[in-house]
Structures are given as C-alpha cells and as structure tokens.
Amino acid sequence: MANRVRISIGSENSELALVDGVVERFSAARGIEPADAERLAHVVHTLTAWVIERAYPDDPTGELVVQLELAEGAVRCTIEDWGEPIAAFGGGLDGMPPELAEIEAITHDLRLVNLGRDGKRLSTAVEANGVVPEELVAFSQFARETGESEATADQIEIKNTEPADVEAVSRLLYTNYGLGYGHPNFYQPRWVAEQIETGRLHSTVAVLAGEIVGHHALLLEKSDEAGETGVAVVHPAYRGLGIFNRLFEHTIERARAVKAEAVYARAVTGHPYSQRAEHSRGYRESALMLGSVPQGKDESGQPTPRGASLLTYLPLDLSPRAVSFPARYSEPLAAAYANLELETVEPQPQLALEQLGERPSAQIERDEQRTSSVITVGRWGDEGRAQLIEAVRSAVHHHDDVVYCDLDLETLTAAELEEAIEQLREFDFFYCGLALCAAAGHDHLRLQALMSDHIELEAIVLDSDYAQQLREIVFADRGPASSD
C-alpha cells in the first residue's frame, strides 16, 4: 500500500473539486475515522484555495501539487506552487496570515518554506487516529534528493550536535516517525546527551534559521573499529534540498577522524528504496538478517510479522582482511568479500587471540527492545563449547524471537569453525552472512536461528543481484524448514 498520494492541478478554483475527491477517496482507502476525515478535507481545501488566491491571483495558467502522506497518528498535507512570492512563516518565524489562524489551531506545524527558483512549499499535519504507515517513509525520500536550492544552500549549517540541541533532535524524530522509530533511545534527550559525552555517538544536525531541520548519526561499536550510520531524518518541509547528502558526508568525515575501519547500515526489505540509497553511497551487502526488524502493527492494529534487513557495509580501511574460511561456507564468504571489494589473507590466530584480551570464549548480548540476541564466539575448545551452549539456552529462556551467532574468523581456525558450525547446526542455526570489524576489529561469520513462527519469509524485496543470490544461499542452508 502506498503511503502517499499526489495530484497536480491548475490554479483555478474549479480544480478544488478534484482535490476534494482525492482527499475523500484517500480517507476512505486508509480507514480514517469520519471526524478526522472531515477535518482533513476542510484543511486541505482551505489551504489549497489560499495558495491559489495568494500565489496565482487572476492567473488560471499556474500549477499546484497537493500531496497527502501518512504519518503515525496523522496525515501530512503538502502543497507546492511556483507562483508569486509569499513571505515564509511558521517553524518559529512570525508572519502567520490571520486568515489561516483557524487552520493553525486545528493542525500541527503549519509552515510555508521558500525554495527560491524551486517554488514554495506549504505544509501541515492533521491528526488522524489509527493512521500508521506501512513503512517509515522518511528514509525512502533520501534516495530521491537531487541537489540543493540556490536560495537555501548557503543558509543551511551542518554542525556537530551540541547539548542544547538534543531535545530538538528528539522532537524532529517525533515529527517524522511519531513514537515508531527503530532506535527508541533517541526519544530520550538525556540518553542522547550522555552518548555524545562518552564518545559512543557522533551526532550531526542541519540548522536553518536557528531551527534543527535534519539529523544523522554514527553509533560506534564498543571496539570503535566500526559504527552504524543512521538515525537519519529531514523535516518533511525541507526535503529535496540535498540536506541528507551533506549530513551523510559530515558523518563519514567524523568516522574517518576517529579511525573507524568501516561503517554499516541495516536496510529494510519491505521496499527497495533504502537499499538503493545505501548502494548509491558505496555501501555493499554482506548479510541477510531474517527477523531482525521487530513486529509492528497494520492499519487495523493487528501485529505484523518480524521483517528482514540487509546488513550493508562501507569499508573505510581497504587493507586485506586476515581470516580463515570454514569449508561449508567458504564460497559465500568469498563472494561477500568480493562484493565488498576486499581481499583476504591468512590470519595469525595467536596474535588475534591476544587482541581479544579477557573477553569470554563465548558471550551473549541481548537486545530487549528487539527481542533478539547476538552470541559471539572468539575461542573454541571445551570452554567455548560449554559457553556457547549456555548462551543458546539463555536465548531460549528469555524467549528471544531470533538469535544470531558470530564466529570469529581471525581467532578460530578452519577446523574449529567447522566444529562450531556443526554444533550450531544442531540448534537450527543457518547462514546469515559476514559482519566486518566486530569484536576487537575482527570479521565474523554470522549464523542465525529463528525462534518464532511470526517472521516474514516471503515478502522480502531485494534490489541487487548479489542480495538476491544471498537470499538463495540463506534459504538453501536453512533446509527443509524454508518451505514451511
């Protein structure tokens, strides 16, 4: 189901009937409650009529684009035009037209943005109970950004997030996602500030006229060799200005400054847009993580299956990787390194073991919010085998929906990897892919086990040829259960 509907109309009042019809059908198709649908229709009609009057006085040759977009608990209305100039308002600016006072009172974040030669954008959000998008829409927009407006490029400042900014970052996420964003800690300004203070979070914001209108971040792993890029959001009123591109470039600069060897992201598989956006910036797929996206709810409030995500990496250090390959997965691992354009060399296991320090042979880290866990195996032998079994039991005891197990390709020999894989196969683990620069900076073979039946295994959209081949490998290794 599409999250948006757009209609292009002429600048005559007679065209308002077309807009009214689209709003009515949109509300019915999305199950918007009658009172909310009536309010939405009134807001869209009034704003469209106002734009026609102010931007195209006595000019029937103009054009407007009216867009409705689902957000959690609301519908965002955006009207674009290329008519006569109108002073910007809203978003902290003065000058709200008195004739729109009633609309401002019954909506949220009513504002007009001037985009120079790219026209103007009037937007607001109308509450609509029960409205939830099928997919989070903000990230998919980034793939469509095409350059910056000359009128605003010099006015947008890209800077490191400061303590005074963190509350505005949380509010920006709420504006785009409601309370549905996948990193819920970012709704807690104190947590964001603490992570910035400790150096685990490198947060970047885009600022326009004193208002934070975009955010992007690097979340470093404990070993600092790699970090996840994400928490990417641009205010809906300012999309299409190239803001995300500048935020991303700043984040990569910061990753290089802290000498991160790689950055990674997790692309959703409900649509191809985030995969294409990451691919365009140099990220390449290495693992298909089934069930990694927690359950959500559909438009009727019913739970949806856990979704899959593609683990993608952008290597910043292109040095050869010291790894051993187990015979069972030598071909898919070699293909993963080739996809990442990285060479491999023989490891020095003893040196690699010293780099692990006092880490346990096998340990588990649980993600309570995602109801999943990751087991990491760095040493084998009796101790490693015993700790692995205990970790699997812990995951079962805590009713994790999905469990991933990472085997260190630098500390474990090929023979030890084979023994560990054989043990994990008895617990229904199967191939997931390759994780770069994990514990102590070592690469890991990642396996996965599904502990829940409520996991999406059919509707998985994969954009690249490599990702599609990876899916075949993953499901073939899962065995007969893949046909359940």
N, C-alpha and C positions, 0 to 999 in steps of 0.2 A: 504494500500500500504506500502511495506517495505521501510524503509529509507536507508537500507544498502544492499550491495551485496558483497559476499566474494568468492574467488576462490583460491584453493590450487593447486600449480603447481610444477613441478620438476625444477631442476637447469640447464636446457638445453635451449639454445636459441630458439630451435624449439617450446618450450612451449609459447613463446611470442605471437604466433598466437592465442592461447586460450585467453590470456589476452586482445588482441586487439578486439576479438569478443565480450567479455563480456562488454568492455567499449562501443563499438558501440551499442550494444543492450540496455545497461543501459541508454545511452544518448537518444536513441530514445524513450524508455519507459517513461522517465521522461520529455520529451519535451524540452530538452536542445537545444538551438539555434545552427545552424550548425557551426558557427565560434567558439563558446565556446566548442562544442563537438570535433572539430578538435584539439583545443589546449589541451583539457583534454586527448585525445588519445595520443598526442605527449608526454605529461608529463608522463603519466603512463608507456608508452612503454619505454621511455628513462630511467626512474628511475628503472624499473624492470630489464632492461638489465644491468644497472650499478651495481645493487645488485648481480645479477648472476655472473658478471665478478669479483667483488671485494670479495664477501663472499664465492663463490664456484669456484675458479679458477681450471679448468680442473677436476671438480668433478660433474659428472652428477647425483649423488645419493642424492643431497641436496633437501630441500623443502623450498618453499616460500608461504606466504599467502598474497594475494593482496585484499585490501578492498576499496570500494568506499562508501562514506557516505554523504547523503545530509546535507547541512547546508544552512542557509538563505543567498542566493546570491552566493553560492559557492558549490563545491564538494570537500570533503577532501579525499585525497588518502593516504592510509597507507600500507606499505609493511613490513612484518615481516619475519625475517630469523633467522637461527640458525647455520650460517656458521662461517667463520674465523672472528676474532675481527677486528673492524674498529673504529677508534677514533671518539668520538661523536663530532658533530658540530651543529651550529645553536642555536637559543634561547639565543643569547649573547655570545656563545662560538666561538672561532676562529677555523680555520682549514677547512673552506668550500672548498671542492675539486674543482679545477679550471674547471674540465670537466662538473661540474654542474652549472656553472655560468649563462649559458643561462636559465636553468630551474629556478634558484633562481630569475632571473629578471622578469619572467612571472608568478610567483606564489607568495603565501604569506606563511611566517612562515615555510620555508623549514628547517628541522632539523633531526638529527639522534640521537636516545637515546639508550644507552647501558643498558640492563636489566640483565646483568650477565648471570647466567645459563638459564634465560628465553629468551635469544637471543637478537636481536636488532630490533628497530622499526624506520623506515624512513617514514616521513610524510610531507605533504604539503597541501595547499588549493588552488584550481583553481577557479577563478571567473567564474560564470555561471549565467547570468541574468535570473531572473524569477524562479530560483530554490528555493523552500521553502519546508521544511519537513512537512509531515502530522502531526507529533508530535515532540515536542522537544525531542531530542534523548539523551541528556547528562544524565538526571536523571535515565532513564531506565538502563543505564550502571552500575549504582552503585550496583544494585541487583546482578550483576554478578562478583563483585570483590571477588577474592579468594586468600587472603594472599599477602604478600609483597615479593619482590625480595630481596634476601640477599645482593645483590650488591648495593642496593639503600636505604634500610630501614633506616640505620644509617645516611644517608646523608640528609634525608628529615626532616626539622624542622617544627613543628606545634607551632604556636605562636599567640598571640593576635595581631590583626591588628593595626598598628601604622599610624599616619597621613601621613607619607611618602609612605604608601602602597596603599592608597585608589585609586589613579589613575590606578595603576596596576590591582586592583580588577575590576574596570570598564572595562579595556581592556580585562581582562580574560573572563568576561561575553560576551563581543562583539565577542571574538574569537569563543566561543561556540554557541551563540544564535543570532549573528547579533544584530539587534535592537529589537528582538522579545521577550525578556524576560518579564515575567509577573510582575516583580517589576521594572518598568522603572526608578524609582528614583535612582537605583543603577548605572545607566549610568552617574550620576552627582556626581563626586568625592567630591564636596563641601558639598552636602547634606549628603553623607556617613560620612564625617568627622564630620559634625555637630551632626548627630545622635549618633555617638560614643562618642562625647564630652558630650552630655546630658545624656548618660547612657541608652538611649532607644534601642540602637543597640549594641549587643555584637558580634563583627565580628572576625572570626578566619581565618588564612591563612596557607597554606602549602608552604614552601620555599625550593627550591633546587638550590644550587649553586647561590644564590642571586636572583633567579627568583621566582615569585609567580606563583605556578602551581595548586593551589587549594584554594577553599573558602567555608566557611559555616558560618551561622549566626543565632543568636537568636534575634528576634524583640519583645521586651516586649510590652504588652498592657499597657494602661495608668495607670491601677491599680497595675501593677507589679506582680500580682498573677499568670499570665500565659503569655506565649510568643510563637510566631510562629517560628519554625525552618525551615530553607530553604536557599534560595539563594545559593544552593549547586552546585558547578561546579568544575570539574577537567579538566585540559588541556588535550585534546584528546591524545597527545603524551605520557601522563603519566597515562592513565587509566590501571586498573588491578594491581596496586601496593599497594592496601589497603589504599590509601590516604584518601578516603572518610570516611572509618571506623574510622581512627584516628581523623579526623576533627569532626565527629559526637560526639565521646566520649569527646572531649575537650569542645564542645558546651554544652553537658549535665552537665559536671563539672561546667561550668560557670553558668548554670541555677540553679543548687543546691546552688552555692555560693551566689547568690542573693535571695535565698529562694523562688524561683518560685514554686508554688504548682503543676503546670502541664505545659507541652509543647504540642504544637499541630502542625499539618501539614494538607495540603489540597492535597489529591492525585487525579490525573486526572482519568477520567473514559473512556478515549479512548483506553486504554490498561491496562493490569493488573500489569505491572512491578513496577510502583511506589507504588502501594498498597502492593505488596509482599515485597518490600524493607522496607517499613514502618512497616509492620507486623513483619518482622524478627527482628526489633529493639524494639519491645514491644508496638508500637502504636496500638490502637484499635479504630474501627469506632464508631461514635456516631450520625452522621447526614449525610443525602444525600442532598446536596445543588444544586438544579436544576438551571441551567442558571448562575452559579457563574463564569464560565470561559468566558471572553469576546469573541466576534466574531473575527474570523481570516479570512484568505483567502486561497482558494485552489490553486492548481498549475496553474489554468487558470486565477487567480486573482479575482474570484468570492467570495463573502462573505460566510463564513461557519456559521452554527447555533451556538449560545452560548452553551457551554458544561456544564456538571455537574461535581462536585467534591465531594469527600468523606472527611468529617471533621473527623480527627483521633487524638486521644489524647494519650499521655504517662503521666499518673499521677505520680508525684514525691512525693506527700504527700498522703498517703493511709488512712488518717483519714476518718471516716464516714462523709457523706455529709448531712447537715441539709436542708431538702427540703419538700415541700408539693406537692402532686400529684393531678392534676385535674382528675376527673373521666373519661373524654373522652380519655385521653392519659396515664392513669396510667400503662397499660400493656406495651406499647412500651417504656415508660420512665424506668420502672423497668428492662426491657430487656437491655436497654442501659447501666444502671449502672452495671448490671450483666456482660455485655460484657467487661466493663472497670474494673471489679473485685473490685468495690467499694460498700460499704454498705451505707445505708441511715438511718437517724434518724429524729425525729420530730424537726422542726425549732422553733426558738424564734423570731417571726415576729417583735416585738417591738425593740429588740436589733438589728435585721437586718436592720430595717428602720433607726436607728441611724447611722449605718455604711454607709448608702447612703449619709449622710451629706446634702448638699444643692442641690444635683442633682435634676433636674426637674422630675415630675412624669412620664413623657414620653418625649423622645427626639429622634431626628433623626440625623444620621451621614451619609453623602453622600460620595460615592467613585466616583469621576468624571471619573477616568481612567477606572473603570469597569462598569460605567453607572448603578450603583446599590446603594442601601442604606440599613441601618440597623436601625430599630426603637427599642428602649429599654424602657420597661415599668417596673418601680420599685414600683410605688404606684398606687392604683386604686381609685375609687370614682369619683365624678363629674369632678374634675380637671384632673385626669388621663385619663378619657374617652374623655374629650374635647381635651387634648393634643395629644392623640392617633389619633383621627380623623383629627386633623390639620396636623399631621406628614404624614398620608396617603395621604392627599390632596397635601402636598408638594412633595411627591414622584411622584404623577401623574403629577403635574405641571411641574416638571423637566424631565418628560419623562424617568424615570428610567425603565430599561428593567426587573428588578427583585427587589423585596423588601423582606427583612427578618424582622421578628418581634420577639424580645426576651422578654419573660415574666419571671420575677424574681421569682424563685421557693422558695426563702427564705423569701422574704418580703411579697409576696402575699399569702393569704390563699387559700385553695382549692376552696371555694365559689367564691372568687374574680378572681381566674384563670378561672373558668368556665364562669363567666360573660365576661371577656376579650376575651376568645376564641370565645364565641358566637358573640361578636361584630366583631371580626376579620373574622369570617366565612362569615359575610355579605359582607366583602370586598374581598372575594375569597381567603383568606389565608387557608393553609392546613399544615399538619405536615411536619416538616423538621428533627427534632431530638433534641439532647441535646448538649448544649455548657457549658463546665466546666469553673469555675474560671473566670467569666466575670466581670462586674462592681462590685466593692467592694469585689471581690473574690467570688461572689455568682454564683450558677449554674442557667442556663436559659433554659426554654423550647423555642425552636426556631421554628417558623412557617414561611411559605414562600408564596409569591404571584407572579405569572408570569404576567408581564405587556406587554410582547412582544410575537408575534407568531413565532419568529425566534429563537426557543430554541429546542435543541436536546432532544427528549424524548424517542427515540427508541434505538439508538446505544449507550447504556450505559453498559460498561463492568465492572462487579463487581466480585471480586475474592473470597471472603469468604462467607460462609453460612449466617453469620449474615448480611452482606451487602445486600445479595440477598433478605433476609426476610425484611430488612428495605425498600428496593425498593417497595416490595408488599404493605407494610403499607402506604408508602408515596403516591403511586398512588391510592390506595383504598380510602384514605382520601381526595384526590383531587376530587374524584367523577366522574360523567359522563364526565367531561372535559378531563379526562385522555385518553379517546378513540378518541379525536379529531385528 
